[in-house]
Amino acid sequence: MTDVTLETELIFEWPVFSGTQFGSEWERVMTDLETFQSETRAWLEENCPMSMRTPVSIDDDACWGGRNFRFSSEDQKLWLERMAARGWTVPSWPKEYGGGGLSKEETKILASEMRRIKARSPLTSFGIWMLGPALLKFGNEEQKLEHLPKIARGEIRWCQGYSEPNAGSDLASLATKAEDEGDHWVVNGQKVWTSYADKADWIFCLVRTDNTGAKHHGISFVLFDMESEGVSTKPIKLISGNSPFCETFFDDVKVPKTNLVGEQDKGWTIAKYLLTHERTGISDMGMPTPLNMLAKDKLGTDDDGKLPEAMLRHQVAEHEIDAASFVFTLERAKDQAKAGGDIGAFSSMLKYYGTEINKDRHELIVKVNGSDALEWEGQYSNDGEIARNWLRTKANSIEGGTSEVQLNIISKRILDLPA
Amino acid sequence: MALILNEEQQLLKESAEGFFAEKAPISQLRALRDAEDEKGFSEDLWAEMAEMGFAGLLVDENNGGTDFGVVGAGTVAESMGKTLSASPFLASAVIGAAVVKAAGSDAQKQELLPVIAAGEKIVTLAIDETAHHRPENTQLKAASDGDGFVLTGMKTFVCDGHVADTFLVLARTSGKAGDTSGLSLFLVNKGTGGLIVDRTSMTDSRNWAKVTFEGVRVSADALVGPLDGAFNAIEPALDQARIIIAAELLGIAQECLDRTVEYLRERKQFGVVIGTFQGLQHRASHLFSEIEVTRSAVLKAMQMADAGGDIRWFASLAKAKASKTAELATNEAIQMHGGIGMTDEFDMGFYIKRARVLQAMFGDFNFHADRFAACSSY
């Protein structure tokens, strides 16, 4: 899971206008940015606790926020509060919604200054990288004022209610039913693969408000409190062990109609918008340690400086050629989007390729580590970290739309093949 | 730098695509092959390409070139991959020009670059000696002789060697096969005594050559770049050529996909258009993904080549990835076309044949995967 989406990556870019074109205006902007940079650097130096400048390595290191969140340290709490007070948990959101109101260039500078001191993200949140963008685009003013500041301050933790037992890849077949009771709906049904449902305070959820037309019609995007009567959750254990995934049950849950986002029956548009965010997010797993370095750490090198196992070396090289080409593809997609190109269904290709690459990477990590990779418990293996991570990647090409669904989308929307 | 073509490069791409589609569609290659044309390309086309500035894309304006750099030359090569337009572009405008630029003296540059850019002379590199590209294994011997050198040995897989006016010959002046030091580069003109050129008609219906050197005497000023230091001197030029070849392979892969998708939309079996079959849709979509990922690697390498610096890692990445993808694309195209893809009457065969030759040129997938790993110190 990552909080870096293609969209948020887009803002980490230097302004592209050139000095000669904009003359003094350009100089003024650059001076302002330089001032912003030096002020930001000084503020971070003073306010980012030293313990928040180390890499996030275990689950407890990530700050999820929410009503019941237990901070793993005072520093973690302090860091969130300080950043939230400036709106810097969501630097580019407007100030009235709890954001920092920063320009793209300023947001980029903030990110780069944070990277410079290796500062952790103060808040990891589905509210920030999934619901927030959707509310900003589709929500009404009351909804934005009600929910966005609480997301920004880490007060409310959100989960996503999309998949159902009979609506996975075919998400639009979802059956969770919302019955019209005048000023509210009564929701009945079941969701599955709800990440952190057991820890979330609120849910953004797809429900069926009409089942008379085509399946993409009649879906509505609603928000409700997980403490509402009739909501229950049950964690799912995976082949990799415990997981953040849950089954979520709704039994006569009352949802006020004011909690509808966008138009009734037209929630599919919002769902698709969110899925595109999720897809690009899953495809962009950040920059992990290069596989060849993991292999060299484990196996060393021979007199020629090569990995000692020729076939493994070949496999690593083949993987890294694909992986490097993919990283440049993310860069190209970003630059294309920035230049005004529509990347649209291209995100399906990124999701497909990125997740398949990640699965391949973990297969190779297991090969590199041999039998050590297959330990399941104990201190030596950090409770089977390699094995569990490897198994977890098997879901990469299932969640957020399976590889096969992505290939269907490419066929239809890019190659224009008949259905 | 944004990883997309800029406006100028985009215009060049469009003009190249238009030019080759009109002046040298694949039917031209077929006609040349059927006529068993000894040159294997149209002189008129080459002259027109030079007029368009395509022969001087890597040559600076002072020497009569258009100076579009590797991004420009790669973009044009990609267009050629789509139509398989035959010309000495790769031999002379790419590898000949790049090597002279990288290693030549000012006098050599002034003598050769303008005639390359004008398409008046064909300058090519003679480097391979065995069926596998291994420059450090060069054995062709250049012995010091008075104020010159005498070259003895043989070269194979010399691109457009059958029509070359001048050969850039990699030779060993010291050390032994396997050493990267001790190699030197010499200019040898067509017609020099002891030089024997045998045309080799290749699978791609293009012409290459085996060149034998039976005591070929050249003067001291035929030396290009430092004595014993040619390997390092020409490596950046070789890498530029590898990247541009990768671009042509990309064009081939893209054309194979485009033709295949078009066929899937039209061909009917079992009473329906075969493009409705998910088995074929997924093959095509996977190929699309591989081509897009390859496009990024090739463009990145082209831009890095123009930016200068050490481009070995990028060149091997691009050549390896493009070789693999072109292999996939040509194989998949035939499979998805079914029986008609196997017929000579249909054009698909030309693409797979050209692809394999380019895949082998200046190092195949295995060569570059190995070098890619070595560049990352493993």
HADDOCK unambig.tbl for C-alpha pairs under 7 A between the chains (distance, minus, plus):
assign (segid A and resid 292 and name CA) (segid B and resid 378 and name CA) 6.84 0.50 0.50
assign (segid A and resid 305 and name CA) (segid B and resid 377 and name CA) 6.44 0.50 0.50
assign (segid A and resid 305 and name CA) (segid B and resid 378 and name CA) 5.83 0.50 0.50
assign (segid A and resid 306 and name CA) (segid B and resid 377 and name CA) 6.92 0.50 0.50
assign (segid A and resid 306 and name CA) (segid B and resid 378 and name CA) 4.29 0.50 0.50
assign (segid A and resid 307 and name CA) (segid B and resid 378 and name CA) 5.40 0.50 0.50
assign (segid A and resid 317 and name CA) (segid B and resid 369 and name CA) 5.94 0.50 0.50
assign (segid A and resid 317 and name CA) (segid B and resid 373 and name CA) 5.69 0.50 0.50
assign (segid A and resid 318 and name CA) (segid B and resid 369 and name CA) 6.63 0.50 0.50
assign (segid A and resid 321 and name CA) (segid B and resid 317 and name CA) 5.90 0.50 0.50
assign (segid A and resid 321 and name CA) (segid B and resid 321 and name CA) 6.63 0.50 0.50
assign (segid A and resid 325 and name CA) (segid B and resid 293 and name CA) 5.63 0.50 0.50
assign (segid A and resid 325 and name CA) (segid B and resid 294 and name CA) 6.33 0.50 0.50
assign (segid A and resid 325 and name CA) (segid B and resid 296 and name CA) 6.22 0.50 0.50
assign (segid A and resid 325 and name CA) (segid B and resid 297 and name CA) 4.82 0.50 0.50
assign (segid A and resid 326 and name CA) (segid B and resid 293 and name CA) 5.58 0.50 0.50
assign (segid A and resid 328 and name CA) (segid B and resid 296 and name CA) 5.46 0.50 0.50
assign (segid A and resid 328 and name CA) (segid B and resid 297 and name CA) 6.21 0.50 0.50
assign (segid A and resid 329 and name CA) (segid B and resid 293 and name CA) 5.59 0.50 0.50
assign (segid A and resid 329 and name CA) (segid B and resid 296 and name CA) 5.05 0.50 0.50
assign (segid A and resid 331 and name CA) (segid B and resid 3 and name CA) 6.69 0.50 0.50
assign (segid A and resid 332 and name CA) (segid B and resid 3 and name CA) 4.96 0.50 0.50
assign (segid A and resid 332 and name CA) (segid B and resid 4 and name CA) 6.40 0.50 0.50
assign (segid A and resid 332 and name CA) (segid B and resid 296 and name CA) 6.49 0.50 0.50
assign (segid A and resid 335 and name CA) (segid B and resid 2 and name CA) 5.67 0.50 0.50
assign (segid A and resid 335 and name CA) (segid B and resid 3 and name CA) 6.06 0.50 0.50
assign (segid A and resid 335 and name CA) (segid B and resid 4 and name CA) 6.74 0.50 0.50
assign (segid A and resid 336 and name CA) (segid B and resid 4 and name CA) 6.67 0.50 0.50
assign (segid A and resid 349 and name CA) (segid B and resid 289 and name CA) 5.88 0.50 0.50
assign (segid A and resid 407 and name CA) (segid B and resid 282 and name CA) 5.62 0.50 0.50
assign (segid A and resid 407 and name CA) (segid B and resid 285 and name CA) 5.55 0.50 0.50
assign (segid A and resid 407 and name CA) (segid B and resid 286 and name CA) 6.98 0.50 0.50
assign (segid A and resid 408 and name CA) (segid B and resid 282 and name CA) 6.94 0.50 0.50
assign (segid A and resid 410 and name CA) (segid B and resid 285 and name CA) 5.83 0.50 0.50
assign (segid A and resid 411 and name CA) (segid B and resid 281 and name CA) 5.75 0.50 0.50
assign (segid A and resid 411 and name CA) (segid B and resid 285 and name CA) 5.73 0.50 0.50
assign (segid A and resid 415 and name CA) (segid B and resid 261 and name CA) 6.91 0.50 0.50
assign (segid A and resid 417 and name CA) (segid B and resid 265 and name CA) 6.24 0.50 0.50
assign (segid A and resid 417 and name CA) (segid B and resid 275 and name CA) 5.71 0.50 0.50
assign (segid A and resid 417 and name CA) (segid B and resid 276 and name CA) 6.84 0.50 0.50
assign (segid A and resid 418 and name CA) (segid B and resid 275 and name CA) 6.07 0.50 0.50
assign (segid A and resid 418 and name CA) (segid B and resid 276 and name CA) 5.34 0.50 0.50
assign (segid A and resid 419 and name CA) (segid B and resid 276 and name CA) 5.40 0.50 0.50
